[in-house]
Amino acid sequence: MEPVTHALTSIALGRAGLDKVSRMATPMLLVSGMVADVDWVTRFGGASAFLHGHRTATHSFTGTIAIIAGVSATFWIAGRKYPKLAVDMLSALLICTIGASAHLLLDMLNGYGVKLLWPFSAKWYAWDIADSVDAGIIFFLLAGLLLPELFRLIHEEIGSRPKRQGRQRGAIAGLVFVALFIAGRAFAHQRAMALLDAREYRTQAPLVVAAFP
């Protein structure tokens, strides 16, 4: 997925309740949920460097563990220097694990995939159920984040008190709709694969079938 989807997902996760787990939860989610895409710098090394470096090290289990440890340690050290930003190490590890894991899950949705087992295996893992820039996912995330703000403005305009948990409920609803949307895409993908595999092509059974969003 592109950075916008990763950023919106991180913000939604924070508003959904993780911002109550620890101070600086949303910044930690944003950093841990987006830093893996630093491998885009391999583009400056040419096509070969990009093909070998993109979605490999930083998108593997090994790289994700390093990201979780590095980001949580950075925020913990910053908190020791600036007490107003102090975070508990265990809470930071939990939040960064959720943020980094969400990044991996989102990137596995498209046909490009990731090398989860790098450097032990060069196999790509991809689910082929969403586009790299998926308007449906972005729509639900934006709706969950922006509609509560719109309702808040309306309540303030008419002089009534907005609901305290409006932002949290909106974020949760947005994430739930994204999950249902992805589940529907997964069902459609499996159905398309079954239809392709059930056919004969010039009297020959297919050796491999694939369906792409």
TORNU-748332 format. One line per 8 residues: number of its first residue (from 1); their letters; for each residue x negated, y negated, z negated of N, C-alpha, C. Coordinates in Angstrom, 2 decimals. Atoms other than C-alpha are relative to their C-alpha. Layout:
<pts>
NUM = a = X/Y/Z/X/Y/Z/X/Y/Z  ...;
</pts>
This chain:
<pts>
1 = mepvthal = -0.83/1.19/0.00/0.00/0.00/0.00/-0.87/-1.26/0.00  0.73/1.27/-0.02/-1.00/-3.62/0.45/0.04/-0.64/-1.39  0.13/0.59/1.33/-1.92/-5.87/-2.51/1.30/-0.55/-0.59  -1.24/0.58/0.51/1.52/-7.51/-2.76/0.82/1.04/-0.76  -0.76/-1.06/0.66/3.25/-4.22/-3.60/-0.66/0.42/-1.31  0.70/-0.36/1.23/0.57/-3.33/-6.14/0.20/-1.06/-1.08  -0.15/1.08/0.98/0.84/-6.74/-7.80/1.43/-0.03/-0.56  -1.40/0.01/0.45/4.66/-6.65/-7.94/0.28/1.17/-0.93;
9 = tsialgra = -0.19/-1.18/0.84/4.57/-3.14/-9.40/-0.60/-0.22/-1.38  0.66/0.26/1.27/2.11/-4.19/-12.10/0.81/-0.98/-0.85  -0.80/0.99/0.73/4.23/-7.22/-13.05/1.29/0.64/-0.51  -1.24/-0.66/0.40/7.40/-5.10/-13.11/-0.24/0.95/-1.17  0.32/-0.91/1.10/5.74/-2.50/-15.36/-0.20/-0.77/-1.30  0.19/0.82/1.19/4.70/-5.25/-17.74/1.32/-0.48/-0.57  -1.29/0.51/0.46/8.17/-6.78/-17.92/0.92/1.12/-0.48  -0.88/-1.11/0.38/9.78/-3.36/-18.25/-0.20/0.45/-1.44;
17 = gldkvsrm = 0.20/-0.35/1.40/8.32/-3.02/-21.73/-1.45/0.13/-0.42  1.40/-0.17/0.38/4.56/-2.57/-21.58/-0.60/-1.27/-0.58  0.52/1.24/0.58/4.03/-6.24/-22.43/0.25/-0.08/-1.50  -0.24/-0.05/1.44/5.37/-5.35/-25.88/-0.95/0.97/-0.70  0.93/-0.98/0.57/2.79/-2.60/-26.36/-1.29/-0.67/-0.46  1.27/0.64/0.32/-0.21/-4.89/-26.37/-0.03/-1.41/0.56  0.28/1.33/-0.54/-1.28/-8.47/-25.91/-0.78/0.17/1.30  0.71/-0.02/-1.29/-2.58/-9.18/-22.38/0.35/1.22/0.85;
25 = atpmllvs = -0.39/-1.21/-0.73/-0.65/-6.17/-21.06/0.12/-0.25/1.51  -0.20/0.26/-1.44/0.38/-7.75/-17.75/-1.33/-0.30/0.71  1.31/0.18/-0.65/-3.15/-9.06/-16.94/-0.77/1.31/0.15  0.69/-1.29/-0.10/-4.56/-5.61/-17.71/0.62/0.88/1.07  -0.68/-0.78/-1.05/-1.92/-3.99/-15.49/-0.37/-0.52/1.39  0.34/0.59/-1.30/-2.70/-6.41/-12.66/-1.41/0.38/0.42  1.39/-0.30/-0.35/-6.45/-5.84/-12.81/-0.17/1.49/0.28  0.16/-1.45/-0.19/-6.30/-2.05/-13.26/0.82/0.50/1.17;
33 = gmvadvdw = -0.86/-0.43/-1.11/-3.53/-1.82/-10.66/-0.43/-0.50/1.36  0.40/0.57/-1.28/-5.37/-3.77/-7.97/-1.49/0.14/0.29  1.46/0.04/-0.19/-9.13/-3.44/-8.53/-0.49/1.12/0.92  0.44/-1.10/-0.87/-9.29/-0.14/-6.61/-0.17/-0.45/1.45  0.08/0.47/-1.39/-8.79/-2.09/-3.38/-1.24/-0.83/0.27  1.27/0.68/-0.23/-12.21/-3.66/-3.85/-0.80/0.69/1.10  0.72/-0.73/-1.05/-13.36/-0.99/-1.40/0.23/-0.58/1.39  -0.16/0.68/-1.29/-12.10/-3.27/1.38/-1.27/-0.73/0.42;
41 = vtrfggas = 1.25/0.68/-0.36/-15.52/-4.93/1.21/-0.84/0.84/0.95  0.75/-0.85/-0.93/-16.82/-1.94/3.18/0.23/-0.40/1.45  -0.23/0.49/-1.38/-15.32/-3.62/6.26/-1.18/-0.82/0.49  1.13/0.85/-0.41/-18.29/-5.97/6.25/-1.21/0.85/0.41  1.09/-0.88/-0.39/-20.56/-2.96/6.73/0.21/0.66/1.34  -0.28/-0.59/-1.30/-18.95/-2.04/10.04/1.03/1.12/-0.10  -1.06/-1.00/-0.07/-16.46/0.59/11.18/-0.37/1.28/-0.74  0.42/-1.25/0.64/-18.49/3.56/9.95/0.04/-0.11/-1.52;
49 = aflhghrt = -0.01/0.20/1.45/-18.93/2.13/6.45/1.42/-0.07/-0.53  -1.39/0.12/0.43/-15.23/1.30/6.24/0.68/1.36/-0.01  -0.63/-1.31/-0.08/-14.12/4.77/7.36/-0.49/0.94/-1.09  0.56/-0.88/1.03/-16.42/6.43/4.85/0.23/-0.54/-1.42  -0.11/0.58/1.32/-15.85/3.99/1.98/1.39/-0.37/-0.45  -1.35/0.43/0.36/-12.18/2.98/2.13/0.83/1.15/-0.53  -0.86/-0.98/0.67/-9.85/4.90/-0.21/-0.74/1.30/-0.34  0.77/-1.18/0.42/-12.58/7.24/-1.36/-0.38/-0.14/-1.48;
57 = athsftgt = 0.51/0.06/1.37/-14.58/6.41/-4.51/0.99/-0.64/-0.96  -0.89/0.71/0.93/-12.19/3.89/-6.06/1.42/0.56/-0.01  -1.34/-0.59/-0.05/-9.12/5.95/-5.09/-0.03/1.49/-0.35  0.12/-1.40/0.42/-10.28/9.26/-6.55/0.25/0.09/-1.50  -0.15/-0.18/1.45/-9.74/10.76/-10.00/-1.21/-0.54/-0.74  1.24/0.47/0.64/-13.37/10.03/-10.82/-0.06/-1.52/-0.04  0.01/1.46/-0.05/-13.15/6.43/-9.69/1.07/-0.62/-0.87  -1.09/0.53/0.82/-9.82/5.92/-11.44/-0.36/0.03/-1.48;
65 = iaiiagvs = 0.44/-0.08/1.40/-11.26/7.10/-14.75/-1.00/-1.11/-0.30  0.98/1.07/0.18/-14.15/4.66/-14.28/0.69/-1.36/-0.06  -0.74/1.26/0.01/-11.69/1.83/-13.51/0.72/-0.19/-1.33  -0.72/0.08/1.28/-9.60/2.61/-16.61/-0.97/-0.37/-1.12  0.98/0.27/1.05/-12.67/2.66/-18.83/-0.59/-1.40/0.12  0.63/1.30/-0.21/-14.22/-0.44/-17.27/0.92/-1.16/-0.30  -0.93/1.11/0.21/-11.12/-2.64/-17.29/0.38/-0.11/-1.47  -0.39/0.05/1.42/-10.03/-1.68/-20.82/-1.16/-0.49/-0.86;
73 = atfwiagr = 1.16/0.45/0.76/-13.57/-2.18/-22.14/-0.24/-1.50/0.20  0.19/1.43/-0.28/-13.81/-5.58/-20.46/0.97/-0.86/-0.80  -0.98/0.76/0.75/-10.58/-6.81/-22.04/-0.26/0.10/-1.51  0.29/-0.18/1.43/-11.58/-5.36/-25.42/-1.17/-0.88/-0.43  1.17/0.83/0.31/-14.97/-7.10/-25.32/0.38/-1.48/0.04  -0.44/1.39/-0.08/-13.33/-10.36/-24.22/0.82/-0.37/-1.23  -0.81/0.25/1.19/-10.91/-10.03/-27.12/-0.83/-0.19/-1.25  0.88/0.16/1.16/-13.76/-9.72/-29.59/-0.66/-1.38/0.01;
81 = kypklavd = 0.62/1.33/-0.11/-15.26/-12.94/-28.28/1.03/-1.10/-0.18  -1.09/0.97/0.12/-11.91/-14.76/-28.08/1.15/0.67/-0.75  -0.99/-0.70/0.83/-9.66/-13.60/-30.96/1.44/-0.12/0.50  -1.37/0.17/-0.50/-6.52/-15.00/-29.30/0.33/1.01/1.10  -0.20/-0.98/-1.07/-7.02/-12.43/-26.53/-0.29/1.42/-0.46  0.40/-1.30/0.54/-7.84/-9.51/-28.86/1.01/1.08/0.35  -0.85/-1.14/-0.33/-6.47/-6.13/-27.77/-0.55/1.24/-0.69  0.40/-1.27/0.56/-6.51/-2.69/-29.35/-0.52/0.91/1.11;
89 = mlsallic = 0.62/-0.80/-1.04/-8.76/-0.29/-27.43/0.91/1.12/0.50  -0.88/-1.09/-0.41/-6.28/2.61/-27.43/1.16/-0.51/0.83  -1.09/0.60/-0.78/-3.45/0.37/-26.23/-0.49/-0.44/1.37  0.58/0.42/-1.28/-5.72/-1.07/-23.54/-0.22/1.19/0.93  0.21/-1.21/-0.81/-6.64/2.43/-22.36/1.32/0.52/0.56  -1.32/-0.47/-0.45/-2.95/3.41/-22.18/0.52/-0.85/1.13  -0.53/0.91/-1.02/-1.96/0.33/-20.21/-0.79/0.09/1.29  0.84/-0.09/-1.20/-4.91/0.56/-17.82/0.19/1.34/0.71;
97 = tigasahl = -0.28/-1.30/-0.61/-4.16/4.25/-17.26/1.27/-0.07/0.83  -1.26/0.15/-0.73/-0.59/3.38/-16.23/-0.21/-0.85/1.25  0.22/0.87/-1.14/-1.75/0.55/-13.97/-0.80/0.66/1.10  0.84/-0.66/-1.00/-4.48/2.55/-12.22/0.72/1.20/0.62  -0.74/-1.16/-0.52/-2.25/5.64/-11.88/1.09/-0.44/0.97  -1.02/0.53/-0.91/0.52/3.53/-10.31/-0.61/-0.34/1.36  0.68/0.32/-1.26/-1.99/2.35/-7.71/-0.21/1.25/0.84  0.22/-1.26/-0.73/-2.91/5.92/-6.77/1.29/0.54/0.57;
105 = lldmlngy = -1.28/-0.54/-0.44/0.73/7.01/-6.56/0.54/-0.78/1.20  -0.49/0.81/-1.11/1.67/4.10/-4.30/-0.80/0.26/1.27  0.83/-0.22/-1.20/-1.27/4.71/-1.96/0.17/1.40/0.57  -0.24/-1.35/-0.51/-0.39/8.40/-1.69/1.32/0.09/0.77  -1.30/-0.04/-0.66/3.06/7.50/-0.35/-0.11/-0.08/1.52  0.07/0.20/-1.45/1.85/6.56/3.14/-0.83/1.09/0.68  0.68/-1.03/-0.76/0.22/8.57/5.88/-1.51/-0.06/-0.08  1.45/0.15/0.09/-3.27/7.24/5.26/-0.55/0.84/-1.15;
113 = gvkllwpf = 0.38/-0.82/1.14/-3.57/8.77/1.80/-1.27/-0.42/-0.69  1.21/0.26/0.78/-6.52/8.95/-0.57/-0.80/1.28/-0.15  0.85/-1.15/0.29/-9.45/11.24/-1.33/-0.05/0.21/-1.51  -0.14/-0.15/1.44/-8.38/12.29/-4.81/-1.19/0.70/-0.65  1.05/-0.82/0.60/-11.19/14.78/-5.37/-1.41/-0.43/0.40  1.33/0.52/-0.30/-14.07/12.62/-4.11/-0.80/-0.06/-1.28  0.87/-0.41/-1.11/-17.04/13.30/-4.30/-0.09/1.52/0.19  0.07/-1.46/-0.06/-16.33/17.03/-4.72/0.70/0.57/1.23;
121 = sakwyawd = -0.72/-0.47/-1.18/-14.00/17.29/-1.72/0.32/-1.19/0.89  -0.31/1.06/-0.96/-13.42/15.25/1.44/1.45/0.06/0.46  -1.40/-0.17/-0.41/-9.76/16.30/1.67/0.82/-1.24/-0.32  -0.90/1.13/0.20/-7.19/13.54/2.11/1.34/0.51/-0.52  -1.31/-0.34/0.54/-3.93/13.64/0.14/0.97/-1.13/0.33  -0.98/1.01/-0.42/-0.94/11.84/1.64/1.38/0.65/0.09  -1.35/-0.56/0.01/2.83/12.26/1.39/0.83/-0.43/1.21  -0.69/0.42/-1.24/3.90/10.42/4.60/1.46/-0.38/-0.21;
129 = iadsvdag = -1.41/0.34/0.22/7.08/9.01/3.08/0.25/-1.51/-0.09  -0.19/1.45/0.02/6.51/5.23/3.13/-1.05/-0.66/0.88  0.95/0.77/-0.80/4.85/2.63/5.32/-1.02/-0.67/-0.89  1.02/0.72/0.76/1.68/0.87/4.24/0.54/-1.33/-0.51  -0.74/1.19/0.43/3.80/-2.30/4.11/1.46/0.37/0.09  -1.36/-0.52/0.00/7.22/-1.03/3.08/0.97/-1.06/-0.51  -0.93/1.08/0.35/9.96/-3.67/3.12/0.99/0.43/-1.08  -0.97/-0.48/0.99/12.33/-1.49/1.07/-0.55/-0.07/-1.41;
137 = iiffllag = 0.63/0.02/1.33/9.94/-1.11/-1.86/-0.21/-1.43/-0.46  0.23/1.40/0.36/9.01/-4.80/-1.79/1.31/-0.68/-0.37  -1.30/0.62/0.27/12.70/-5.79/-1.69/0.49/0.33/-1.40  -0.50/-0.40/1.32/13.66/-3.79/-4.79/-0.85/-0.59/-1.12  0.86/0.59/1.02/10.64/-5.01/-6.73/0.26/-1.50/-0.16  -0.28/1.44/0.06/11.30/-8.65/-5.83/1.36/-0.27/-0.62  -1.34/0.18/0.56/14.99/-8.29/-6.64/-0.02/0.17/-1.51  0.07/-0.25/1.43/14.20/-6.85/-10.06/-0.71/-1.11/-0.76;
145 = lllpelfr = 0.76/1.07/0.67/11.80/-9.70/-10.82/0.65/-1.37/0.14  -0.50/1.34/-0.27/13.58/-12.68/-9.26/1.45/-0.22/-0.38  -1.42/0.19/0.32/17.30/-12.07/-9.85/0.22/-0.43/-1.45  -0.17/0.49/1.37/16.98/-12.40/-13.65/-0.36/-1.48/-0.16  0.37/1.41/0.06/15.24/-15.74/-13.11/1.11/-0.87/0.57  -1.13/0.73/-0.60/18.11/-16.86/-10.86/1.16/-0.08/-0.97  -1.09/-0.01/0.97/20.69/-15.81/-13.43/-0.32/-0.90/-1.20  0.39/0.87/1.11/18.70/-17.63/-16.12/0.24/-1.46/0.35;
153 = liheeigs = -0.23/1.37/-0.43/18.82/-20.85/-14.12/1.49/-0.33/0.04  -1.45/0.22/-0.07/22.56/-20.44/-13.57/0.57/-0.19/-1.41  -0.48/0.13/1.38/23.17/-19.90/-17.30/-0.40/-1.34/-0.60  0.45/1.29/0.53/21.09/-22.96/-18.15/0.79/-1.14/0.62  -0.73/1.05/-0.69/22.98/-25.01/-15.57/1.40/-0.16/-0.57  -1.37/0.08/0.52/26.39/-24.14/-17.02/0.02/-0.14/-1.52  0.09/0.26/1.43/25.13/-24.57/-20.56/0.15/1.20/-0.90  -0.10/-1.20/0.83/25.34/-20.95/-21.75/-1.39/0.57/-0.25;
161 = rpkrqgrq = 1.29/-0.57/0.38/22.57/-18.98/-23.40/-0.29/1.24/0.83  0.34/-1.20/-0.79/20.80/-16.49/-21.06/-0.33/1.17/-0.89  0.29/-1.20/0.77/20.39/-12.92/-22.22/-1.50/0.15/-0.19  1.42/-0.11/0.31/17.07/-12.29/-23.93/-0.68/1.10/0.78  0.61/-1.17/-0.65/16.50/-8.93/-22.28/0.26/0.04/1.50  -0.32/0.01/-1.43/17.47/-10.02/-18.78/-1.18/0.36/0.87  1.19/-0.29/-0.80/13.92/-9.93/-17.44/-0.39/1.46/-0.10  0.37/-1.40/0.18/13.22/-6.52/-18.93/0.96/0.92/0.75;
169 = rgaiaglv = -0.99/-0.83/-0.69/16.46/-5.03/-17.61/-0.15/-0.10/1.51  0.19/0.17/-1.43/15.83/-6.50/-14.18/-1.20/0.77/0.51  1.21/-0.73/-0.39/12.32/-5.05/-14.03/0.23/1.50/-0.02  -0.30/-1.44/0.08/13.53/-1.63/-15.17/0.89/0.42/1.16  -0.91/-0.32/-1.11/16.35/-1.70/-12.61/-0.77/0.03/1.32  0.79/0.02/-1.23/13.90/-2.66/-9.86/-0.86/1.24/0.15  0.84/-1.20/-0.04/11.54/0.20/-10.75/0.83/1.26/0.22  -0.88/-1.16/-0.19/14.44/2.68/-10.95/0.46/0.10/1.46;
177 = fvalfiag = -0.43/-0.01/-1.40/15.71/1.65/-7.50/-1.15/0.37/0.93  1.16/-0.40/-0.79/12.19/1.98/-6.11/-0.19/1.52/-0.07  0.15/-1.45/0.17/11.97/5.51/-7.56/1.07/0.75/0.79  -1.08/-0.65/-0.75/15.37/6.42/-6.06/-0.22/-0.13/1.51  0.29/0.22/-1.42/14.37/4.91/-2.71/-1.07/0.96/0.49  1.09/-0.91/-0.37/11.16/6.94/-2.66/0.50/1.45/0.01  -0.55/-1.35/0.05/13.05/10.09/-3.68/0.85/0.29/1.23  -0.80/-0.16/-1.22/15.48/9.55/-0.80/-0.87/0.17/1.23;
185 = rafahqra = 0.95/-0.16/-1.10/12.57/9.10/1.60/-0.64/1.39/-0.01  0.61/-1.32/0.11/10.98/12.31/0.28/0.95/1.09/0.49  -1.00/-0.98/-0.45/14.21/14.24/0.86/0.13/-0.03/1.52  -0.11/0.13/-1.45/14.51/12.86/4.40/-1.24/0.56/0.70  1.24/-0.51/-0.58/10.87/13.74/5.07/0.00/1.52/0.02  -0.05/-1.46/0.05/11.31/17.34/3.94/1.00/0.56/1.00  -1.01/-0.45/-0.98/14.42/17.66/6.10/-0.55/-0.09/1.41  0.59/0.15/-1.34/12.60/16.31/9.15/-1.06/1.07/0.25;
193 = malldare = 1.03/-1.04/-0.14/9.70/18.72/8.53/0.64/1.37/0.26  -0.68/-1.29/-0.18/12.11/21.66/8.27/0.58/0.11/1.39  -0.57/-0.01/-1.35/13.85/20.69/11.52/-1.09/0.21/1.05  1.10/-0.15/-0.95/10.52/20.39/13.35/-0.55/1.42/-0.03  0.59/-1.33/0.15/9.27/23.70/11.99/0.93/1.10/0.48  -0.98/-1.02/-0.40/12.48/25.53/12.90/0.09/0.16/1.51  -0.11/-0.05/-1.47/12.15/24.79/16.61/-1.17/0.75/0.62  1.07/-0.59/-0.80/10.17/26.62/19.25/-0.35/-0.99/1.11;
201 = yrtqaplv = 0.49/0.93/-1.02/8.07/24.64/21.70/-0.62/0.82/1.13  0.41/-0.83/-1.14/7.79/26.33/25.09/-0.19/1.45/-0.45  -0.07/-1.37/0.54/8.64/29.62/23.37/-1.06/0.30/-1.04  1.03/-0.20/1.01/5.83/29.11/20.86/0.40/-0.67/-1.31  -0.25/0.59/1.32/6.19/28.54/17.13/-1.09/-1.04/-0.30  1.01/1.03/0.30/4.45/25.36/15.91/-0.99/0.47/-1.05  1.02/-0.33/0.99/1.18/25.81/14.06/-0.01/-1.04/-1.13  -0.02/1.07/0.97/1.40/22.44/12.32/1.09/-0.99/0.40;
209 = vaafp = -1.00/1.05/-0.26/4.23/19.91/12.00/-0.24/-1.15/-0.96  0.15/1.18/0.83/4.23/16.39/10.62/1.07/-0.99/0.35  -1.00/1.05/-0.20/6.75/13.59/10.17/-0.50/-1.26/-0.71  0.58/1.23/0.55/5.77/9.98/9.59/1.10/-1.07/-0.13  -1.01/1.05/0.19/7.77/6.99/8.26/-0.02/-1.01/1.15;
</pts>
